[in-house]
């Protein structure tokens, strides 16, 4: 949504991790609605600011973590925010996940396999089950 308030160049794109229904709104019509409704305008700006602050905070936090902390973050993110379950299937390839965490594919695989060997998670292909959520949270915090 940030691109709607900037230039005509869209700087971002989104990929769906699962089947998704999308509703498109014409940019000019959207901006017209925003301009004519002060309350909606303020709410949207407030939400955008909150999202930007959260994103910036997470990016800084993740960049300062060791590899185990980054993997714990990723596990918590998918478990709590994407799927709402301790068992889920990775929706991205290991290459995409390693790009997300700013590490090599091999380092990510090695760390995930170490979590599985330590019985913190169960891993079968792309399916992950977090066996000890308390340990994942502790690893994330100590990172």
C-alpha positions as CSV (number, residue, x, y, z in Angstrom):
1,X,0.0,0.0,0.0
2,X,3.0,2.3,0.5
3,X,3.4,2.6,-3.2
4,X,0.0,4.1,-3.6
5,X,1.3,7.2,-1.7
6,X,4.5,7.5,-3.7
7,X,5.4,7.7,-7.3
8,X,3.8,5.8,-10.2
9,X,6.6,3.2,-9.9
10,X,5.7,0.2,-7.8
11,X,8.7,-0.8,-5.8
12,X,7.2,-4.0,-4.3
13,X,5.4,-7.1,-5.4
14,X,3.7,-9.9,-3.5
15,X,3.6,-13.6,-4.1
16,X,0.9,-15.8,-2.6
17,X,2.1,-18.7,-0.5
18,X,-1.2,-20.4,-0.9
19,X,-4.4,-20.1,-2.9
20,X,-5.6,-16.5,-2.5
21,X,-8.4,-14.3,-3.6
22,X,-7.3,-10.8,-4.6
23,X,-9.4,-7.7,-5.0
24,X,-7.9,-4.9,-7.1
25,X,-8.8,-1.3,-6.5
26,X,-7.9,1.4,-9.1
27,X,-5.2,3.6,-7.6
28,X,-6.9,6.9,-8.6
29,X,-10.2,5.8,-7.1
30,X,-8.5,4.6,-3.9
31,X,-6.6,7.9,-3.5
32,X,-9.9,9.8,-4.1
33,X,-11.6,7.9,-1.4
34,X,-8.7,8.5,1.0
35,X,-8.7,12.3,0.2
36,X,-12.4,12.6,0.8
37,X,-12.5,10.7,4.1
38,X,-10.2,12.2,6.7
39,X,-10.9,9.5,9.3
40,X,-10.0,6.7,6.9
41,X,-7.0,8.7,5.7
42,X,-5.6,9.0,9.3
43,X,-6.3,5.3,10.1
44,X,-4.5,4.2,6.9
45,X,-1.5,6.4,7.7
46,X,-1.4,5.1,11.3
47,X,-1.5,1.5,10.1
48,X,1.3,2.1,7.6
49,X,3.5,3.8,10.2
50,X,2.9,0.9,12.7
51,X,3.7,-1.7,10.0
52,X,6.9,0.1,9.0
53,X,8.1,0.4,12.6
54,X,7.4,-3.3,13.2
55,X,9.2,-4.3,9.9
56,X,12.2,-2.1,10.7
57,X,12.4,-3.5,14.2
58,X,12.3,-7.1,13.0
59,X,14.9,-6.5,10.3
60,X,17.3,-5.0,12.7
61,X,16.6,-7.7,15.3
62,X,17.1,-10.6,12.8
63,X,20.3,-9.1,11.3
64,X,21.8,-9.2,14.8
65,X,21.0,-12.8,15.5
66,X,23.2,-15.9,15.1
67,X,22.0,-18.6,12.7
68,X,20.1,-20.6,15.4
69,X,18.2,-17.4,16.4
70,X,17.3,-16.7,12.8
71,X,16.0,-20.2,12.2
72,X,14.0,-19.9,15.5
73,X,12.6,-16.6,14.3
74,X,11.5,-18.3,11.0
75,X,9.9,-21.2,12.8
76,X,8.0,-18.9,15.1
77,X,6.9,-16.6,12.3
78,X,5.4,-19.4,10.2
79,X,3.9,-21.1,13.3
80,X,2.4,-18.1,15.0
81,X,1.7,-15.6,12.2
82,X,1.2,-17.6,9.0
83,X,-0.4,-20.9,10.1
84,X,-1.4,-20.5,13.7
85,X,-0.2,-24.1,14.3
86,X,3.0,-25.8,15.5
87,X,2.9,-28.1,12.5
88,X,3.1,-26.7,9.0
89,X,4.7,-27.1,5.6
90,X,7.3,-24.7,4.4
91,X,5.6,-22.7,1.7
92,X,9.0,-21.6,0.2
93,X,12.0,-23.4,-1.2
94,X,15.2,-23.6,1.0
95,X,16.8,-21.1,-1.4
96,X,13.9,-18.6,-0.8
97,X,14.0,-19.2,3.0
98,X,17.8,-18.7,3.0
99,X,17.4,-15.5,1.1
100,X,14.8,-14.4,3.6
101,X,17.2,-15.0,6.5
102,X,20.3,-13.7,4.6
103,X,22.3,-16.9,4.8
104,X,23.4,-19.7,2.5
105,X,21.1,-22.6,1.7
106,X,23.6,-25.0,3.2
107,X,23.9,-23.2,6.5
108,X,20.1,-23.1,6.8
109,X,19.8,-26.8,6.0
110,X,22.5,-27.6,8.5
111,X,20.8,-25.6,11.2
112,X,17.3,-27.0,10.6
113,X,18.8,-30.5,10.6
114,X,20.5,-29.7,13.9
115,X,17.2,-28.6,15.4
116,X,15.7,-32.0,14.2
117,X,18.7,-34.0,15.6
118,X,18.2,-32.2,19.0
119,X,14.5,-33.2,18.8
120,X,13.4,-29.5,18.9
121,X,11.5,-30.0,15.7
122,X,10.4,-33.0,13.6
123,X,11.1,-32.6,9.9
124,X,9.8,-34.7,7.1
125,X,10.5,-33.1,3.7
126,X,9.0,-29.7,3.8
127,X,6.7,-30.5,6.8
128,X,7.8,-29.2,10.1
129,X,6.4,-29.9,13.6
130,X,7.7,-27.9,16.5
131,X,8.1,-30.4,19.3
132,X,9.4,-27.9,22.0
133,X,8.0,-24.5,21.4
134,X,9.6,-23.3,24.7
135,X,13.1,-24.1,23.4
136,X,12.4,-22.4,20.0
137,X,11.3,-19.3,21.9
138,X,14.4,-19.4,24.1
139,X,16.7,-19.8,21.1
140,X,15.0,-16.9,19.4
141,X,15.4,-14.7,22.5
142,X,19.0,-15.6,23.1
143,X,19.7,-15.8,19.4
